Amino acid sequence: MLMLDSMVRFAQLTESAAKYKWFLLFFPIFLSAQVYQSLAFSWDPFVFHLQGKWFCGEHVYFEFLRSPLPGAVHCAFGAGENAPQLAVILACFLYLAALIFVFKKEKENGQKISQAVFAAFSLLFPTILWNANFGSDLFALSFLLIALGIQTKAKGLFFALSALSRYNFVLYAPVLLLQIKRKEWLPFFAVFLLVWAPWLAFNSAQTGNPFFSVEDFLYLNIVQKGIAAPLTPLHGALVLFFFASAVVAAGPGAKNFKNPFFQIGLVGILQFLFSGVKDTRFLAILVPLQALFLAKKIGETKLKNFSAFLLAGLLAVSLLMSIAHISARNDISQGGVDGYAIPDDEKIKECRVMSDQWVLFYAKGIVAEPLPREGDFGHFLKNGASIVIYGKRAGMGKSPDYDIIAEKNYLFLRPAGCAPQPKSFVLKVWRGDWDAKKTESPGRQ
């Protein structure tokens, strides 16, 4: 009897695998690329890892501006040295599940869709293959795709999880609201707030403001970084490709504007155009959407030759991009990425440290802080804080309060005194600064 049950389960598994064969064919390539990238040091994933350690009780470094879900995932995996890879693997499988969910829903709605084109463009398009592995992007995108396809109260649940992965995803709310009746709006927001409640309570308990983290995020990305950084040719090409895929699928008329997938892409592009930071990863939202448009067109017309040509072109571009990315990748070093060597000095190991690349120091167990304003350097050096600068070099004159050590990759301002290094540091950019009038920077513990 046990053998018979095993055979039935194996047959069911084989049937499911055959049903989604193209996803299963391309997914290992996608997964391998994401895990490979997670092995190299990258600022955002590392900060989310430190966030996970904080949630698990190891209080070393914390940024309030970060969305909490990636850190919670790291904590769920124990926040150990393998947690970053495990979090990436989970995000990849979540993205795969979201793609299969979208594909299945479209098929159930009577849409003819090419699984090969949809799977290939969703998993192997260079933007998603090499520019979507920064701690929170895949989680946010996956939850949003699921929220788009669900017509129950769970829509609010998955949308809340998406926004807890990346705060700016809350701007996609109008698209989701257009999918449901007005009488369902209240339950939608009720579920959303219920999911957010623990994070709002944490913010309130720590800062007295339940929205402190969101304000911190907005302050850094809008007030400090400004609005509307210039669009590069690559980003322009990616945006044009999205619009081209929509036109190919539905024509140039107003029909596209009624499509929630097109609406999501449009909101994503508008966000990108007005963003003060033009990272390619912020266009990853377009990838599964344009994949769906192209797959529908191929499915409707059954253009096998064109489909083969399209896939061959994608694979060729992805291969070239992969070779370029791997050859340009920085090697991992214990103290950070290559080119950011950390001074091997007792003042760094034992005293207060401030740097423009402060997060790199945490890889060596050193609690570091962001640089103060350049005009305040003298104050902090006089009070025993070490300053390490990797970017623009400061024109500091000689002083008995510090030594100037100029190396190839950094400028080390070594103080005569030694302020004790704090046990932990909490970064707060909202209403916080490093003014010389304050002997303590915000968030020191």
C-alpha positions as a printed Julia matrix, in Angstrom:
445×3 Matrix{Float64}:
   0.0    0.0     0.0
   2.86   2.34    0.9
   4.56   1.57   -2.38
   1.33   2.32   -4.26
   0.98   5.71   -2.51
   4.57   6.54   -3.39
   3.99   5.67   -7.03
   0.85   7.86   -7.15
   2.68  10.8    -5.6
   5.58  10.36   -8.02
   3.16  10.28  -10.94
   1.47  13.47   -9.71
   4.85  15.17   -9.27
   5.92  14.12  -12.76
   2.66  15.43  -14.21
   3.12  18.81  -12.47
   6.72  19.02  -13.64
   5.66  18.37  -17.23
   2.9   20.95  -16.9
   5.39  23.69  -15.97
   8.44  22.32  -17.76
   9.7   25.66  -19.13
   9.71  27.27  -15.7
  11.62  24.3   -14.31
  14.05  24.42  -17.23
  15.03  28.09  -16.81
  14.67  28.4   -13.04
  17.97  26.63  -12.13
  19.85  29.21  -14.23
  18.06  32.06  -12.46
  18.59  30.51   -9.02
  22.29  29.88   -9.67
  22.82  33.49  -10.75
  21.09  34.84   -7.63
  23.02  32.6    -5.23
  26.27  33.44   -7.02
  25.63  37.15   -6.52
  24.75  36.64   -2.86
  28.25  35.3    -2.21
  29.8   38.68   -2.98
  29.61  41.63   -0.61
  26.82  44.06   -1.42
  25.79  46.95    0.8
  22.0   46.5     0.95
  21.88  42.72    1.5
  24.53  43.02    4.2
  22.54  45.72    6.04
  19.44  43.5     5.88
  21.55  40.7     7.35
  22.58  42.98   10.23
  18.91  43.89   10.59
  18.12  40.18   10.92
  20.75  39.85   13.64
  19.13  42.79   15.45
  15.69  41.19   15.3
  17.2   37.97   16.67
  18.73  39.81   19.64
  22.28  40.46   18.4
  22.19  44.26   18.6
  25.12  45.58   16.57
  23.77  47.76   13.74
  20.28  48.84   12.7
  18.84  51.21   10.11
  15.28  52.38   10.71
  14.89  53.39    7.06
  15.0   49.73    5.97
  11.81  47.77    5.38
  11.55  44.93    7.92
  10.53  41.82    5.98
  13.98  40.89    4.57
  15.53  41.25    8.03
  12.74  39.14    9.51
  13.51  36.44    6.95
  17.21  36.52    7.9
  16.21  36.18   11.56
  13.89  33.28   10.72
  16.9   31.49    9.23
  18.87  32.13   12.43
  20.76  35.21   11.15
  23.88  33.05   10.78
  26.5   33.24    8.06
  24.36  31.19    5.65
  21.21  33.27    6.22
  21.87  35.61    3.22
  22.01  32.67    0.81
  18.97  31.0     2.38
  17.02  34.28    2.13
  17.95  34.6    -1.54
  16.91  31.02   -2.25
  13.56  31.63   -0.54
  13.04  34.83   -2.56
  13.82  32.95   -5.79
  11.32  30.19   -5.07
   8.75  32.79   -4.06
   9.3   34.55   -7.39
   8.93  31.23   -9.24
   5.67  30.53   -7.38
   4.4   34.03   -8.25
   5.2   33.52  -11.94
   3.47  30.14  -12.06
   0.5   31.65  -10.22
   0.21  34.47  -12.79
   0.59  32.0   -15.66
  -2.07  29.69  -14.22
  -4.53  32.55  -13.59
  -4.12  33.85  -17.14
  -4.75  30.36  -18.54
  -7.84  29.98  -16.34
  -9.11  33.3   -17.72
  -8.95  31.86  -21.23
  -5.75  33.6   -22.28
  -3.51  31.84  -24.77
   0.01  32.28  -23.49
   3.36  30.81  -24.48
   4.87  29.26  -21.37
   8.33  29.13  -22.96
   8.38  32.87  -23.72
   6.87  33.88  -20.38
   9.24  31.69  -18.34
  12.33  32.68  -20.32
  11.72  36.44  -20.26
  10.64  36.41  -16.6
  13.67  34.45  -15.4
  16.48  35.22  -17.85
  15.95  38.85  -18.86
  19.21  40.6   -17.81
  17.47  43.11  -15.54
  16.02  40.37  -13.34
  18.95  38.01  -13.74
  21.66  40.41  -12.56
  19.97  43.49  -11.1
  17.31  42.25   -8.69
  19.27  40.65   -5.87
  19.58  43.42   -3.3
  17.84  42.0    -0.28
  14.24  43.11   -0.77
  13.44  43.5    -4.48
  12.43  39.92   -5.29
  10.27  39.66   -2.17
   8.43  42.89   -3.0
   7.92  41.95   -6.66
   6.74  38.42   -5.89
   4.17  39.48   -3.31
   2.89  42.2    -5.64
   2.39  39.72   -8.51
   0.42  37.42   -6.22
  -1.65  40.35   -4.94
  -2.53  41.25   -8.54
  -3.97  37.8    -9.2
  -5.95  37.3    -5.98
  -9.51  38.6    -5.78
 -10.14  37.88   -2.09
  -9.24  39.57    1.18
  -5.81  37.99    0.78
  -5.09  40.73   -1.76
  -4.54  43.12    1.16
  -2.32  40.54    2.89
   0.07  40.07   -0.02
   0.1   43.77   -0.83
   1.04  44.51    2.79
   3.89  41.98    2.59
   5.05  43.62   -0.65
   5.1   47.08    0.97
   6.9   45.67    4.02
   9.57  44.43    1.61
   9.95  47.81   -0.12
   8.11  50.87    1.12
   7.66  52.5    -2.3
   5.53  49.55   -3.43
   2.67  51.14   -1.48
   2.3   53.44   -4.51
   0.86  50.49   -6.47
  -2.24  50.56   -4.23
  -4.43  52.43   -6.78
  -3.96  49.65   -9.33
  -5.08  47.0    -6.84
  -8.04  49.09   -5.7
  -9.24  49.37   -9.3
  -9.45  45.58   -9.4
 -11.96  45.32   -6.56
 -15.32  46.86   -5.69
 -15.49  49.93   -3.47
 -17.22  48.01   -0.7
 -14.1   45.8    -0.56
 -11.72  48.73   -0.05
 -12.27  48.83    3.71
 -11.43  45.12    4.25
  -8.41  45.58    1.94
  -6.97  48.39    4.08
  -8.0   46.66    7.31
  -5.94  43.58    6.4
  -3.08  45.82    5.23
  -2.96  47.66    8.57
  -3.28  44.42   10.53
  -0.18  43.02    8.8
   1.7   46.27    9.34
   0.64  46.58   13.01
   3.66  44.79   14.59
   6.11  47.0    12.65
   4.2   50.17   13.51
   4.18  49.11   17.16
   7.95  48.48   17.06
   8.55  51.94   15.58
   6.32  53.56   18.17
   8.01  51.76   21.06
  11.51  52.65   19.84
  10.99  56.21   18.62
   7.56  57.37   19.76
   6.47  57.61   16.1
   4.8   54.58   14.45
   5.83  55.85   10.98
   9.4   56.77   11.89
  10.91  54.13    9.58
   8.88  55.32    6.59
   9.78  58.96    7.33
  13.45  57.95    7.58
  13.18  56.25    4.17
  11.51  59.27    2.55
  13.94  61.73    4.11
  17.0   59.86    2.83
  15.7   59.13   -0.65
  13.93  62.43   -1.37
  15.26  65.21    0.85
  18.91  64.1     0.92
  19.24  62.52   -2.51
  16.98  64.89   -4.39
  14.49  64.29   -7.15
  14.84  63.14  -10.75
  18.4   61.95  -11.33
  19.23  61.78  -15.07
  18.07  58.81  -17.13
  20.87  56.75  -18.7
  20.66  55.28  -22.24
  20.36  51.76  -20.76
  17.43  52.75  -18.59
  15.77  54.52  -21.5
  16.15  51.39  -23.61
  14.59  49.21  -20.87
  11.62  51.56  -20.56
  11.13  51.65  -24.35
  11.3   47.85  -24.5
   8.47  47.64  -21.98
   6.26  49.97  -24.01
   7.18  48.12  -27.21
   6.12  44.79  -25.65
   2.78  46.31  -24.62
   2.17  47.71  -28.11
   3.09  44.38  -29.72
   0.63  42.59  -27.42
  -2.37  44.93  -27.56
  -1.65  47.62  -30.12
  -1.05  51.35  -29.52
  -4.62  52.12  -28.39
  -6.14  52.79  -24.97
  -6.71  49.07  -24.34
  -3.4   48.87  -22.47
  -4.47  51.4   -19.87
  -7.22  49.03  -18.67
  -4.72  46.23  -18.13
  -3.56  46.08  -14.47
  -0.19  44.68  -15.52
   0.37  47.66  -17.8
  -0.83  50.01  -15.04
   1.73  48.5   -12.65
   4.48  49.02  -15.2
   3.38  52.6   -15.8
   3.46  53.42  -12.08
   6.87  51.75  -11.83
   8.24  53.84  -14.71
   6.85  57.07  -13.24
   8.48  56.24   -9.91
  11.76  55.59  -11.69
  11.65  58.81  -13.71
  11.17  60.91  -10.58
  13.6   58.92   -8.45
  16.75  60.54   -7.14
  18.52  57.18   -7.57
  18.51  55.43  -10.95
  19.53  51.88  -10.01
  18.68  49.38  -12.76
  17.09  47.1   -10.17
  14.22  49.54   -9.79
  13.14  48.57  -13.33
  12.95  44.86  -12.45
   9.22  45.4   -11.89
   8.85  45.63  -15.69
  10.33  42.21  -16.42
   7.46  39.79  -15.65
   4.97  42.29  -17.11
   6.67  42.6   -20.5
   7.24  38.83  -20.45
   3.49  38.36  -20.08
   2.72  40.75  -22.96
   5.11  38.97  -25.32
   3.97  35.51  -24.22
   0.32  36.41  -24.9
   1.14  37.66  -28.38
   3.08  34.53  -29.21
   0.36  32.34  -27.69
  -2.4   34.03  -29.67
  -0.65  33.92  -33.03
   1.39  30.74  -32.59
   4.36  32.35  -34.34
   6.76  29.51  -33.71
   9.56  30.94  -35.84
   9.26  34.37  -34.24
   9.12  32.72  -30.81
  12.34  30.84  -31.5
  13.99  34.02  -32.77
  12.85  35.94  -29.68
  14.16  33.3   -27.3
  17.45  32.97  -29.14
  17.95  36.75  -28.94
  17.16  36.77  -25.22
  19.52  33.9   -24.49
  22.32  35.54  -26.48
  21.92  38.89  -24.7
  21.64  37.21  -21.3
  24.77  35.16  -21.96
  26.79  38.21  -22.99
  25.53  40.17  -19.98
  26.37  37.25  -17.71
  29.93  37.03  -19.0
  30.38  40.78  -18.58
  28.9   40.73  -15.09
  31.02  37.83  -13.87
  34.23  39.28  -15.31
  33.56  42.64  -13.65
  32.55  41.24  -10.28
  34.63  42.35   -7.3
  36.23  39.65   -5.2
  35.21  39.25   -1.59
  37.67  40.23    1.12
  37.2   39.88    4.83
  37.1   43.63    5.36
  34.77  44.46    2.49
  34.93  44.54   -1.29
  38.25  44.84   -3.07
  39.31  48.48   -3.18
  38.01  49.26    0.31
  40.81  47.94    2.5
  40.29  48.79    6.16
  43.26  50.21    8.13
  44.85  47.61   10.38
  45.32  49.81   13.4
  44.43  49.61   17.08
  42.65  52.96   16.8
  40.23  51.32   14.35
  39.75  48.22   16.47
  39.36  49.92   19.84
  38.22  53.52   19.26
  35.23  55.28   17.8
  35.27  55.08   13.96
  33.51  57.21   11.33
  33.66  56.59    7.57
  31.83  57.16    4.27
  31.87  53.35    3.89
  30.94  52.58    7.49
  28.97  49.4     6.81
  32.11  47.67    5.48
  33.67  47.83    8.93
  30.98  45.6    10.42
  32.33  42.64    8.43
  35.35  42.81   10.78
  33.29  43.28   13.9
  33.96  47.02   14.1
  31.07  49.3    15.04
  31.43  52.28   12.7
  29.33  55.39   12.03
  28.67  57.56    8.96
  30.9   60.56    8.36
  29.91  63.83    9.99
  29.93  67.06    8.0
  33.44  67.9     6.84
  33.45  71.09    8.89
  32.93  68.98   12.02
  35.86  66.61   11.42
  38.16  68.6    13.69
  35.75  68.38   16.61
  35.39  64.61   16.45
  39.12  64.03   15.87
  39.93  66.18   18.89
  37.53  64.04   20.91
  39.19  60.77   19.88
  37.17  59.56   16.87
  39.03  57.93   13.95
  37.94  59.04   10.47
  38.5   56.91    7.36
  37.58  58.43    3.98
  37.36  56.44    0.73
  35.57  58.99   -1.43
  36.47  62.64   -1.86
  39.6   63.34    0.2
  39.33  66.01    2.88
  41.83  68.85    2.8
  42.79  68.56    6.46
  45.82  70.5     7.69
  48.34  69.24   10.23
  47.29  69.22   13.86
  48.56  67.78   17.13
  45.09  66.23   17.56
  45.58  63.7    14.75
  47.92  62.15   12.17
  47.15  62.0     8.45
  47.82  58.59    6.88
  47.25  58.64    3.12
  47.03  55.21    1.48
  46.09  54.29   -2.08
  42.47  53.51   -1.26
  41.74  55.69    1.74
  42.69  58.65    3.9
  43.01  57.75    7.58
  42.78  60.62   10.05
  44.25  59.0    13.18
  43.38  60.83   16.4
  45.78  61.34   19.28
  43.06  60.37   21.75
  40.69  57.43   21.78
  36.96  57.71   22.36
  35.59  54.26   23.26
  33.91  52.37   20.46
  30.16  51.89   21.13
  28.73  48.39   21.41
  26.08  49.12   18.77
  24.83  51.82   16.44
  21.33  52.74   15.24
  21.23  54.9    12.12
  18.52  57.55   12.14
  18.64  60.04    9.27
  15.24  61.6    10.02
  15.76  64.64   12.27
  19.22  63.38   13.14
  22.67  64.69   12.29
  26.3   64.65   13.32
  26.6   68.29   14.39
  29.78  69.18   16.27
  27.64  70.64   19.02
  26.64  67.09   19.89
  29.3   64.93   21.47
  27.26  61.84   20.67
  25.94  60.94   17.23
  22.27  59.84   17.05
  21.7   56.2    17.73
  24.87  55.34   19.65
  24.38  52.75   22.35
